[in-house]
Amino acid sequence: MHAKDILVDAYTRIQEEVHAAVEDLTLDDLHRRPGPDANSVAWLVWHLTRVQDDHVAGAFDLDQVWLTQDWEKRFGLDLKPRDIGYGHTSAQVAKVRVDSADLLTGYYDAVHAQSLEALRGLTAADLDRVVDENWDPPVTLAVRLVSVLSDDLQHVGQAAYLRGLLQSA
């Protein structure tokens, strides 16, 4: 098995967990926050998808699906177009509201498709390519892809936990 095959498998697991986290939740459940400053399932899934979209597109010199496939317009959020949710205040978290779970999973699936297309074209040498020189040491493609994977899995785990809290209440 090659590194790209491991990455494809890992990113596909994110997709499976995103669908499981939002499946059959009501709109109220998608937006419910267990505390005044806590994140909702909708925000968590939106954020992890925005991070993957932004970071993978940037690493592969691609356009973000959010902007090129009109997901920004479909969501209609009162946020800046390139906002990915990093450092959001409680008020900004509250702005992330969706009309359906299908909107969240549809956007994730579109980002996932672009991510997999990029990952399937990887060579071993590509993984050593520096994609961000703003860090010391500079970030390679391998490090960026694992970082996105880690961040997304943490957030989808939070969404799954929150789903469990909502369903047990």
N, CA, C and O of each residue as an XYZ file, in Angstrom:
676
protein
N       0.849     -1.182      0.000
C       0.000      0.000      0.000
C       0.893      1.242      0.000
O       1.916      1.290      0.682
N       0.487      2.231     -0.769
C       1.229      3.481     -0.863
C       0.631      4.510      0.089
O      -0.519      4.386      0.509
N       1.416      5.515      0.420
C       0.961      6.569      1.336
C      -0.330      7.205      0.837
O      -1.219      7.501      1.636
N      -0.446      7.419     -0.471
C      -1.659      8.052     -0.988
C      -2.888      7.176     -0.728
O      -3.979      7.695     -0.492
N      -2.718      5.862     -0.769
C      -3.839      4.960     -0.499
C      -4.272      5.044      0.961
O      -5.463      4.965      1.264
N      -3.322      5.203      1.853
C      -3.638      5.372      3.277
C      -4.388      6.686      3.479
O      -5.372      6.737      4.218
N      -3.925      7.742      2.825
C      -4.599      9.041      2.943
C      -6.010      8.993      2.361
O      -6.937      9.542      2.956
N      -6.183      8.355      1.224
C      -7.525      8.218      0.631
C      -8.441      7.487      1.603
O      -9.579      7.906      1.813
N      -7.959      6.404      2.197
C      -8.762      5.658      3.158
C      -9.105      6.525      4.367
O     -10.251      6.533      4.817
N      -8.144      7.241      4.883
C      -8.363      8.069      6.069
C      -9.361      9.185      5.790
O     -10.254      9.427      6.602
N      -9.228      9.865      4.664
C     -10.161     10.944      4.328
C     -11.560     10.394      4.059
O     -12.551     11.075      4.325
N     -11.653      9.184      3.540
C     -12.964      8.557      3.335
C     -13.632      8.251      4.675
O     -14.858      8.294      4.778
N     -12.854      7.951      5.679
C     -13.420      7.730      7.012
C     -14.021      9.010      7.580
O     -15.026      8.960      8.289
N     -13.416     10.150      7.276
C     -14.010     11.425      7.699
C     -15.395     11.552      7.083
O     -16.358     11.887      7.774
N     -15.496     11.286      5.791
C     -16.780     11.400      5.100
C     -17.840     10.504      5.765
O     -18.969     10.936      5.996
N     -17.473      9.286      6.059
C     -18.412      8.358      6.700
C     -18.880      8.906      8.043
O     -20.066      8.836      8.366
N     -17.955      9.449      8.820
C     -18.294      9.965     10.136
C     -19.116     11.251     10.062
O     -19.977     11.481     10.911
N     -18.861     12.088      9.061
C     -19.670     13.294      8.872
C     -21.124     12.898      8.633
O     -22.032     13.448      9.255
N     -21.338     11.956      7.745
C     -22.709     11.515      7.461
C     -23.360     10.920      8.713
O     -24.523     11.203      9.002
N     -22.618     10.106      9.447
C     -23.165      9.487     10.661
C     -23.499     10.534     11.716
O     -24.472     10.376     12.454
N     -22.712     11.592     11.799
C     -22.924     12.613     12.836
C     -24.191     13.428     12.606
O     -24.819     13.865     13.570
N     -24.575     13.639     11.365
C     -25.735     14.501     11.092
C     -26.986     13.734     10.676
O     -28.075     14.306     10.632
N     -26.845     12.465     10.376
C     -27.972     11.670      9.878
C     -29.184     11.740     10.815
O     -29.086     11.473     12.013
N     -30.299     12.099     10.242
C     -31.596     12.132     10.931
C     -31.696     13.139     12.074
O     -32.635     13.066     12.866
N     -30.763     14.069     12.181
C     -30.908     15.108     13.196
C     -31.901     16.157     12.704
O     -31.937     16.492     11.520
N     -32.689     16.659     13.618
C     -33.601     17.751     13.277
C     -32.799     19.040     13.131
O     -31.639     19.110     13.538
N     -33.421     20.050     12.553
C     -32.752     21.348     12.463
C     -32.435     21.890     13.846
O     -31.372     22.470     14.064
N     -33.361     21.699     14.780
C     -33.102     22.143     16.158
C     -31.868     21.452     16.728
O     -31.037     22.090     17.373
N     -31.749     20.149     16.490
C     -30.589     19.413     16.991
C     -29.294     19.854     16.310
O     -28.254     19.954     16.960
N     -29.356     20.118     15.012
C     -28.165     20.569     14.296
C     -27.631     21.887     14.859
O     -26.423     22.125     14.860
N     -28.543     22.741     15.338
C     -28.151     24.073     15.800
C     -28.032     24.197     17.316
O     -27.545     25.213     17.814
N     -28.467     23.183     18.053
C     -28.442     23.263     19.516
C     -27.005     23.281     20.018
O     -26.145     22.538     19.544
N     -26.775     24.149     20.988
C     -25.465     24.278     21.610
C     -25.614     23.910     23.079
O     -26.463     24.479     23.765
N     -24.820     22.981     23.576
C     -24.993     22.511     24.954
C     -24.663     23.558     26.012
O     -24.960     23.355     27.190
N     -24.071     24.641     25.625
C     -23.769     25.750     26.518
C     -23.728     27.021     25.700
O     -23.673     26.960     24.472
N     -23.752     28.168     26.349
C     -23.834     29.438     25.612
C     -22.647     29.703     24.684
O     -22.788     30.421     23.694
N     -21.502     29.142     24.987
C     -20.333     29.361     24.143
C     -19.862     28.085     23.436
O     -18.765     28.049     22.878
N     -20.680     27.057     23.462
C     -20.314     25.784     22.838
C     -20.654     25.801     21.342
O     -21.434     26.631     20.874
N     -20.060     24.879     20.623
C     -20.327     24.739     19.191
C     -21.509     23.809     18.970
O     -21.794     22.936     19.789
N     -22.185     24.009     17.858
C     -23.278     23.132     17.448
C     -22.739     22.081     16.482
O     -21.629     22.213     15.966
N     -23.527     21.041     16.243
C     -23.159     20.047     15.234
C     -23.009     20.734     13.879
O     -22.060     20.456     13.146
N     -23.936     21.627     13.542
C     -23.863     22.326     12.255
C     -22.553     23.094     12.136
O     -21.886     23.023     11.104
N     -22.176     23.828     13.184
C     -20.932     24.599     13.118
C     -19.734     23.667     12.990
O     -18.850     23.911     12.170
N     -19.693     22.612     13.780
C     -18.553     21.693     13.745
C     -18.351     21.085     12.365
O     -17.227     21.026     11.866
N     -19.445     20.631     11.744
C     -19.339     20.010     10.421
C     -18.997     21.059      9.365
O     -18.177     20.809      8.481
N     -19.626     22.233      9.457
C     -19.297     23.309      8.516
C     -17.806     23.661      8.640
O     -17.101     23.766      7.636
N     -17.341     23.840      9.869
C     -15.956     24.238     10.112
C     -14.960     23.191      9.610
O     -14.002     23.539      8.919
N     -15.167     21.938      9.939
C     -14.208     20.922      9.500
C     -14.176     20.828      7.982
O     -13.134     20.548      7.389
N     -15.322     21.063      7.360
C     -15.375     21.028      5.898
C     -14.670     22.234      5.305
O     -13.955     22.112      4.311
N     -14.870     23.407      5.915
C     -14.184     24.613      5.436
C     -12.671     24.461      5.586
O     -11.923     24.857      4.692
N     -12.211     23.893      6.701
C     -10.781     23.693      6.899
C     -10.228     22.772      5.814
O      -9.205     23.077      5.202
N     -10.892     21.661      5.578
C     -10.413     20.733      4.549
C     -10.424     21.405      3.180
O      -9.457     21.291      2.426
N     -11.499     22.096      2.858
C     -11.607     22.778      1.575
C     -10.474     23.784      1.403
O      -9.781     23.778      0.386
N     -10.291     24.637      2.387
C      -9.279     25.682      2.336
C      -7.860     25.104      2.277
O      -7.065     25.490      1.419
N      -7.553     24.199      3.170
C      -6.181     23.719      3.297
C      -5.774     22.780      2.163
O      -4.658     22.880      1.653
N      -6.652     21.881      1.766
C      -6.317     20.970      0.666
C      -6.240     21.753     -0.648
O      -5.322     21.545     -1.440
N      -7.196     22.645     -0.878
C      -7.137     23.464     -2.092
C      -5.844     24.264     -2.128
O      -5.183     24.325     -3.165
N      -5.481     24.869     -1.021
C      -4.248     25.644     -0.975
C      -3.008     24.801     -1.217
O      -2.090     25.235     -1.913
N      -2.971     23.617     -0.657
C      -1.808     22.743     -0.791
C      -1.621     22.232     -2.213
O      -0.500     21.958     -2.641
N      -2.729     22.106     -2.940
C      -2.665     21.586     -4.306
C      -2.876     22.674     -5.361
O      -3.016     22.378     -6.548
N      -2.898     23.932     -4.919
C      -3.113     25.066     -5.816
C      -4.428     24.915     -6.598
O      -4.469     25.089     -7.816
N      -5.487     24.590     -5.872
C      -6.828     24.445     -6.444
C      -7.718     25.560     -5.915
O      -7.387     26.209     -4.923
N      -8.832     25.777     -6.570
C      -9.831     26.712     -6.068
C     -10.670     26.015     -5.004
O     -10.894     24.806     -5.072
N     -11.129     26.778     -4.032
C     -11.995     26.213     -2.999
C     -13.373     25.890     -3.584
O     -13.957     26.692     -4.312
N     -13.867     24.718     -3.255
C     -15.208     24.299     -3.658
C     -16.253     25.282     -3.121
O     -17.247     25.557     -3.793
N     -16.033     25.808     -1.923
C     -16.932     26.766     -1.274
C     -17.265     27.914     -2.211
O     -18.405     28.375     -2.265
N     -16.251     28.375     -2.956
C     -16.414     29.538     -3.821
C     -16.770     29.162     -5.255
O     -17.580     29.844     -5.884
N     -16.183     28.097     -5.780
C     -16.383     27.771     -7.192
C     -17.671     27.006     -7.478
O     -18.170     27.025     -8.603
N     -18.205     26.341     -6.474
C     -19.447     25.578     -6.675
C     -20.627     26.221     -5.951
O     -21.647     25.572     -5.720
N     -20.490     27.483     -5.598
C     -21.570     28.288     -5.014
C     -22.067     27.809     -3.652
O     -23.185     28.136     -3.252
N     -21.254     27.046     -2.944
C     -21.679     26.626     -1.605
C     -21.816     27.829     -0.678
O     -22.685     27.845      0.192
N     -20.976     28.821     -0.857
C     -21.081     30.031     -0.037
C     -22.477     30.647     -0.194
O     -23.096     31.047      0.791
N     -22.956     30.719     -1.410
C     -24.292     31.287     -1.660
C     -25.390     30.372     -1.140
O     -26.385     30.843     -0.589
N     -25.213     29.072     -1.312
C     -26.232     28.121     -0.835
C     -26.393     28.183      0.676
O     -27.507     28.078      1.190
N     -25.287     28.354      1.387
C     -25.361     28.449      2.841
C     -25.909     29.799      3.275
O     -26.652     29.879      4.253
N     -25.551     30.858      2.561
C     -26.056     32.186      2.864
C     -25.694     32.691      4.253
O     -26.508     33.341      4.909
N     -24.493     32.400      4.699
C     -24.056     32.811      6.036
C     -23.582     34.259      6.013
O     -23.071     34.744      5.004
N     -23.756     34.924      7.113
C     -23.306     36.304      7.252
C     -21.855     36.315      7.733
O     -21.542     36.824      8.809
N     -20.980     35.739      6.906
C     -19.556     35.644      7.219
C     -18.758     36.015      5.974
O     -19.290     35.993      4.864
N     -17.505     36.350      6.152
C     -16.647     36.659      5.014
C     -16.486     35.410      4.146
O     -16.477     34.294      4.665
N     -16.359     35.589      2.825
C     -16.312     34.441      1.911
C     -15.233     33.406      2.221
O     -15.453     32.216      1.995
N     -14.096     33.817      2.722
C     -13.012     32.865      2.983
C     -12.921     32.438      4.450
O     -11.954     31.794      4.854
N     -13.917     32.795      5.230
C     -13.964     32.430      6.647
C     -14.038     30.908      6.774
O     -14.849     30.260      6.112
N     -13.185     30.349      7.628
C     -13.213     28.904      7.857
C     -13.615     28.561      9.290
O     -13.666     27.388      9.660
N     -13.899     29.577     10.088
C     -14.338     29.344     11.451
C     -13.248     29.400     12.497
O     -13.538     29.343     13.691
N     -12.000     29.509     12.076
C     -10.908     29.545     13.046
C     -11.034     30.800     13.912
O     -11.112     31.915     13.394
N     -11.055     30.611     15.226
C     -11.130     31.722     16.161
C     -12.503     32.359     16.271
O     -12.628     33.477     16.770
N     -13.536     31.662     15.813
C     -14.875     32.234     15.884
C     -15.295     32.553     17.310
O     -15.021     31.798     18.243
N     -15.955     33.671     17.453
C     -16.583     34.037     18.715
C     -17.889     33.261     18.845
O     -18.342     32.630     17.890
N     -18.477     33.311     20.008
C     -19.768     32.668     20.216
C     -20.821     33.228     19.257
O     -21.649     32.481     18.736
N     -20.789     34.527     19.027
C     -21.750     35.156     18.112
C     -21.555     34.661     16.683
O     -22.532     34.458     15.962
N     -20.322     34.466     16.271
C     -20.066     33.958     14.923
C     -20.492     32.496     14.795
O     -21.024     32.096     13.760
N     -20.263     31.703     15.832
C     -20.722     30.311     15.826
C     -22.236     30.278     15.643
O     -22.756     29.448     14.897
N     -22.930     31.166     16.313
C     -24.392     31.209     16.230
C     -24.886     31.550     14.826
O     -26.014     31.205     14.473
N     -24.071     32.214     14.027
C     -24.461     32.579     12.660
C     -24.475     31.387     11.712
O     -25.092     31.452     10.648
N     -23.807     30.308     12.082
C     -23.725     29.151     11.192
C     -24.963     28.290     11.409
O     -25.017     27.431     12.288
N     -25.955     28.564     10.564
C     -27.227     27.850     10.596
C     -27.509     27.351      9.184
O     -27.216     28.036      8.204
N     -28.073     26.172      9.091
C     -28.337     25.553      7.784
C     -29.808     25.219      7.649
O     -30.536     25.122      8.637
N     -30.230     25.046      6.413
C     -31.620     24.677      6.130
C     -31.854     23.178      6.233
O     -32.992     22.733      6.378
N     -30.770     22.390      6.158
C     -30.924     20.934      6.219
C     -29.571     20.274      6.468
O     -28.515     20.862      6.238
N     -29.639     19.047      6.940
C     -28.424     18.248      7.093
C     -27.830     17.954      5.719
O     -26.614     17.829      5.577
N     -28.689     17.845      4.712
C     -28.215     17.566      3.353
C     -27.305     18.667      2.827
O     -26.401     18.395      2.037
N     -27.528     19.903      3.252
C     -26.644     20.987      2.843
C     -25.240     20.747      3.389
O     -24.255     20.916      2.670
N     -25.146     20.358      4.649
C     -23.846     20.071      5.259
C     -23.156     18.892      4.581
O     -21.983     18.983      4.221
N     -23.877     17.789      4.407
C     -23.251     16.611      3.807
C     -22.975     16.827      2.319
O     -22.001     16.296      1.787
N     -23.816     17.596      1.652
C     -23.566     17.888      0.240
C     -22.278     18.665      0.056
O     -21.470     18.355     -0.819
N     -22.094     19.680      0.891
C     -20.853     20.451      0.817
C     -19.668     19.564      1.170
O     -18.647     19.590      0.482
N     -19.794     18.776      2.240
C     -18.678     17.901      2.589
C     -18.355     16.951      1.432
O     -17.186     16.761      1.097
N     -19.375     16.360      0.827
C     -19.144     15.407     -0.262
C     -18.435     16.061     -1.449
O     -17.593     15.435     -2.092
N     -18.772     17.312     -1.736
C     -18.108     18.021     -2.832
C     -16.631     18.269     -2.500
O     -15.763     18.109     -3.358
N     -16.355     18.658     -1.261
C     -14.969     18.862     -0.825
C     -14.224     17.533     -0.830
O     -13.069     17.461     -1.250
N     -14.882     16.498     -0.366
C     -14.280     15.166     -0.331
C     -13.899     14.716     -1.738
O     -12.816     14.167     -1.941
N     -14.770     14.940     -2.700
C     -14.492     14.528     -4.079
C     -13.243     15.245     -4.599
O     -12.387     14.619     -5.224
N     -13.135     16.550     -4.346
C     -11.951     17.285     -4.798
C     -10.703     16.800     -4.060
O      -9.636     16.664     -4.658
N     -10.842     16.542     -2.764
C      -9.694     16.063     -1.981
C      -9.204     14.719     -2.506
O      -8.002     14.515     -2.675
N     -10.138     13.802     -2.764
C      -9.726     12.482     -3.244
C      -9.070     12.551     -4.612
O      -8.100     11.842     -4.878
N      -9.597     13.402     -5.478
C      -8.978     13.558     -6.793
C      -7.531     14.022     -6.648
O      -6.643     13.518     -7.336
N      -7.296     14.968     -5.765
C      -5.932     15.454     -5.530
C      -5.068     14.362     -4.906
O      -3.927     14.165     -5.325
N      -5.589     13.660     -3.924
C      -4.816     12.619     -3.244
C      -4.453     11.469     -4.170
O      -3.353     10.924     -4.081
N      -5.352     11.104     -5.042
C      -5.086      9.968     -5.946
C      -3.963     10.265     -6.934
O      -3.357      9.340     -7.475
N      -3.680     11.530     -7.172
C      -2.605     11.900     -8.083
C      -1.252     12.065     -7.413
O      -0.271     12.399     -8.077
N      -1.187     11.837     -6.122
C       0.062     12.031     -5.368
C       1.146     11.037     -5.748
O       0.879      9.877     -6.063
N       2.372     11.527     -5.709
C       3.537     10.642     -5.764
C       4.253     10.772     -4.419
O       3.996     11.704     -3.656
N       5.137      9.846     -4.143
C       5.882      9.892     -2.882
C       6.680     11.190     -2.778
O       6.784     11.767     -1.696
N       7.236     11.647     -3.881
C       8.039     12.872     -3.866
C       7.186     14.099     -3.552
O       7.673     15.056     -2.951
N       5.923     14.074     -3.954
C       5.040     15.213     -3.689
C       4.911     15.499     -2.201
O       4.772     16.656     -1.803
N       4.954     14.471     -1.385
C       4.722     14.626      0.046
C       5.782     15.480      0.740
O       5.529     16.040      1.807
N       6.955     15.580      0.142
C       8.041     16.392      0.701
C       7.988     17.847      0.247
O       8.767     18.671      0.726
N       7.080     18.172     -0.668
C       6.987     19.538     -1.194
C       6.527     20.495     -0.092
O       5.565     20.205      0.619
N       7.198     21.610      0.046
C       6.825     22.626      1.031
C       5.608     23.382      0.512
O       5.607     23.886     -0.612
N       4.567     23.455      1.349
C       3.331     24.132      0.951
C       3.066     25.396      1.771
O       2.177     26.179      1.435
N       3.836     25.597      2.846
C       3.631     26.768      3.688
C       4.939     27.119      4.387
O       5.416     26.393      5.259
N       5.500     28.242      3.983
C       6.772     28.671      4.564
C       6.585     29.615      5.745
O       7.560     30.189      6.231
N       5.358     29.787      6.213
C       5.079     30.681      7.336
C       5.349     30.030      8.688
O       5.067     30.638      9.721
N       5.873     28.841      8.711
C       6.154     28.113      9.945
C       7.617     27.723      9.979
O       8.287     27.698      8.947
N       8.106     27.421     11.162
C       9.477     26.950     11.322
C       9.435     25.639     12.073
O       9.170     25.648     13.275
N       9.682     24.520     11.432
C      10.112     24.397     10.044
C       8.939     24.600      9.074
O       7.779     24.522      9.476
N       9.245     24.859      7.801
C       8.188     25.001      6.804
C       7.345     23.719      6.716
O       7.836     22.615      6.951
N       6.079     23.899      6.375
C       5.128     22.788      6.340
C       5.178     22.091      4.985
O       5.053     22.724      3.936
N       5.362     20.774      5.033
C       5.336     19.980      3.800
C       3.904     19.545      3.506
O       3.021     19.652      4.357
N       3.693     19.057      2.295
C       2.375     18.552      1.920
C       1.949     17.413      2.837
O       0.787     17.343      3.238
N       2.873     16.526      3.172
C       2.538     15.410      4.072
C       2.049     15.921      5.415
O       1.037     15.448      5.933
N       2.760     16.879      5.978
C       2.380     17.428      7.281
C       1.025     18.124      7.185
O       0.186     17.959      8.071
N       0.802     18.891      6.134
C      -0.477     19.590      5.981
C      -1.634     18.598      5.872
O      -2.673     18.795      6.502
N      -1.469     17.544      5.088
C      -2.548     16.562      4.906
C      -2.863     15.827      6.203
O      -4.028     15.561      6.499
N      -1.837     15.500      6.974
C      -2.061     14.837      8.265
C      -2.687     15.811      9.254
O      -3.532     15.416     10.057
N      -2.288     17.065      9.206
C      -2.867     18.084     10.078
C      -4.358     18.249      9.814
O      -5.154     18.310     10.752
N      -4.736     18.323      8.552
C      -6.161     18.436      8.192
C      -6.908     17.193      8.651
O      -7.999     17.291      9.211
N      -6.334     16.050      8.419
C      -6.936     14.789      8.837
C      -7.181     14.776     10.340
O      -8.267     14.411     10.789
N      -6.188     15.169     11.112
C      -6.304     15.201     12.566
C      -7.385     16.177     13.009
O      -8.234     15.836     13.832
N      -7.357     17.383     12.468
C      -8.338     18.408     12.836
C      -9.762     17.946     12.503
O     -10.674     18.078     13.320
N      -9.937     17.411     11.305
C     -11.267     16.964     10.893
C     -11.781     15.819     11.761
O     -12.952     15.802     12.143
N     -10.914     14.871     12.069
C     -11.358     13.754     12.904
C     -11.714     14.217     14.319
O     -12.656     13.701     14.920
N     -10.970     15.181     14.849
C     -11.317     15.705     16.166
C     -12.690     16.377     16.140
O     -13.512     16.157     17.029
N     -12.928     17.191     15.124
C     -14.202     17.910     15.058
C     -15.379     16.987     14.761
O     -16.466     17.186     15.302
N     -15.184     16.002     13.926
C     -16.297     15.091     13.664
C     -16.561     14.229     14.898
O     -17.700     13.831     15.146
N     -15.520     13.942     15.667
C     -15.714     13.245     16.943
C     -16.502     14.095     17.922
O     -17.355     13.582     18.646
N     -16.220     15.401     17.951
C     -16.993     16.312     18.799
C     -18.453     16.337     18.358
O     -19.359     16.331     19.192
N     -18.675     16.365     17.055
C     -20.058     16.374     16.538
C     -20.775     15.080     16.914
O     -21.950     15.110     17.280
N     -20.086     13.956     16.830
C     -20.693     12.674     17.197
C     -21.015     12.634     18.694
O     -22.061     12.123     19.093
N     -20.124     13.167     19.509
C     -20.366     13.223     20.944
C     -21.572     14.107     21.244
O     -22.441     13.736     22.034
N     -21.620     15.257     20.620
C     -22.748     16.166     20.811
C     -24.047     15.516     20.348
O     -25.082     15.666     20.998
N     -24.001     14.810     19.250
C     -25.179     14.075     18.772
C     -25.667     13.111     19.854
O     -26.865     13.020     20.121
N     -24.735     12.398     20.469
C     -25.100     11.470     21.540
C     -25.730     12.188     22.721
O     -26.705     11.701     23.293
N     -25.183     13.347     23.096
C     -25.774     14.129     24.190
C     -27.199     14.544     23.849
O     -28.103     14.438     24.678
N     -27.391     15.018     22.621
C     -28.722     15.494     22.204
C     -29.719     14.353     22.191
O     -30.866     14.521     22.607
N     -29.294     13.200     21.719
C     -30.218     12.077     21.623
C     -30.528     11.437     22.966
O     -31.554     10.774     23.122
N     -29.638     11.636     23.940
C     -29.901     11.056     25.253
C     -30.690     11.994     26.164
O     -31.173     11.589     27.222
N     -30.813     13.240     25.743
C     -31.509     14.248     26.573
C     -33.016     14.029     26.555
O     -33.757     14.777     27.193
